[in-house]
């Protein structure tokens, strides 16, 4: 007799393991970016220098930008000090979060299939602002 419940459990356990492995690889990718940024350059990029200037005090907006990112950066500066670590750590955490949620959303949209969800997630790397 066919027992569909067992097949579903086995399939979902494999999908969960595959999902966990993919999210772990994403985490490793962004961790590598963080380590490279910290070791290869100690100077600030233009946007980073702007954040150092703008986050000296909390405000309802910064130039033409809404305040959320600057408020988060202000908190990271309070925790880690004003430097490349705080700037890069926030950026990489936000990018990792965006990629992970994109993957989880795509997995739901594709009925739990990992390959299409992974391809959708990796397609974000084709955007020049992110890659």
Buried (B, 14 or more C-beta within 10 A) or exposed (E): EEEEEEEEEEEEEEBEEBBEEBBEEBBEBBEEBBEEBBEEEEEBEEEBEBBBEBBEEEEEEBEEEEBEBBBBBBBBBEEBEBBBBBBBBBBBBEBBEEBBEBBBEBBEEBEBEBEEBBEBBBEBEEEEEEE
